[in-house]
Amino acid sequence: MADFRQAYIDMLAASPYIVSLARKGATIIDMENYTYEVVLGSALAPLNSGTTLTAQLVTQGDSDFVLESLSTCVNLTPDTDMSFNKNILLQIQDLNTGKFFFPDSTPMALASGQGGAPFIFVAPRVISPNGTLNFSVTNRDLSTNYNQFFIAMQGIKLYYA
């Protein structure tokens, strides 16, 4: 690693923000911005009115993932633009800890920002390596079926010695 890059990583790793998120006693050797994406639904299994779809994501095993923000959108058909819909409920559960992200399934408008702007978590969530997240989305829109529901989880990957 270049001297400048190593000095930069060392500086960031010593910041109170990163120290509060890192494993106690571990040495951070690298970090990077990262986005995990989850897609629920397809042309063959769309998110129809009144239905619930689920999916799981297993994080990569080489690092902790610090989830800082969440964005979502839907599309009506594979070839249409992404849009924002307040009538979709979202729930996420970290299966490694058993903890839910929200007390109940939460409207997309409250759980993932407004119309493209991400929802920024007040306190970031640290997902362990090979962590499994379970996603559940419910279409409450009584008149519209959606082809796909997209979730983007933005954050930082922390690599340890």
N, C-alpha and C positions, 0 to 999 in steps of 0.2 A: 504494500500500500504506500502511496506517495506520502512524503513527510507532512505536506500540508493537509492532506486528507486525514492522516492519523491525528494530527494536532486538532483538527476540527472535530473528529469523533470524540477525542478525549475531553475537549471543552464541553460538547453537548452532553456527554455521559456524566459529567460532574454537575450539570445544572440541577437545581432543586426539583424541577419538573420531572426530568428523566430519573433522577435518584428515587423519587417517590413511587415510580412505576416499575423500576427494575427489581429483579430478584435480589433479595438481601444477601450480601456477601459475594455476589457474582460480579465478574468483570465484563463489561460490554466491550466487544471488539469491533462492532460495526452496527450501523442502523441505516434504515432507508425508508422513504415513504412508500406505501404499498396500498393497493386496493384489491379487496376480494369482491367478486361479483357472484350473485346468485340469480338465476332465472327460474321463475315458476310459470308453468303453462307452456303450451305449444299449439300449433294448428290442430294437432290430433287430440290434445287434452287442454282446452282453453280454460280460462278462469271465468266460468259462466256465472250469470246472475244467481246469487244465493248460494254459491258453492264455496268450499274451502279447499285450498291446495297446500301441500306441505313439501318441504325439501330439506336436505341436510347438507352442511358444508363442513369438511374437515380441514382445519388450517394446516399449513405446512409444518413439518416436524423440525425445521432447522432454527426456529426462532419463536419468541413470544410475539404476539400481535397486540399492539395498543390501539384499540378502536377509539377513534376520536370523533368521527362524524358518520352520518348515514344519509343516503339519498335514495329515492325510489321514483319509478315512473312506470307507466303502462303503455301498451299500444293495442289498437283495435285489430289490426291485421299485420302480418309480417312486413308489409311494405309501407306502413304509415309512420308518421312522426310519433315520437314519444310524447306523452301527455301526463298531466298531474290529475289525480282523482281523489277527492276527499272521502269517497264512499267505500274505500277499501280498508279493512282492518288488518293490522299487522301484529304478530307476536313473535318474539325470538327467545329461545331458551338455550343457555349454555349447559349442555348435557354433562360436562365434566364436573360442574359445581351444582347443577340442578336449579340454578337461579334463572328466573325470567327477567327480561329486560323491562317489562311493563307489568303493572299489577293485573291488568286485563288486556285482551286484544284491544289495540289502540288505533284510532283513525289515522290514516296515512298523513293527514295534515298536521297532526300533533307529534308523530313519531319520526318523520323524515324530512322536515323542512317544507317550504312552500315553493312549488313550481320551479324546481331546479336548484334552489339554494339548499345546501345540506342542513340537516339537523345536527348541531354540535352538542355533544354530551357535556354536561356540566362537570362530571367526573369521568374521565376516560375509563374504559373497561379493558383489562388485560386478559387476553385469551391465551391459554397455555399452548405449547407446541402439540400438534395433533389434536387440538381441541375440536369438539364437535358442537356445531350450532344447529339447532332445529328451527326452521322458519315455517310459519303458518300465516297464510293470507286468506281473507274472506271477502268476497265481492258482495257488498250490500246494495249495489246499484240494481234496482229492480228492472231496469230496461236495457242495460248494456252488458254485453259479453266482451271480455278482453282476451286477446291472443296470448299475451305474456305480461308478467309483472317482473320488473327488474329491481334488484337491490344492489347498491354499491356501498361497501363499507370501507371508509378511508381511515388510514392511520399510519403507524410506524412499526416496522419490524425491528426487534432488538435481538442482536446476535451476541452470544456469550462465549467466553473462552472455554 
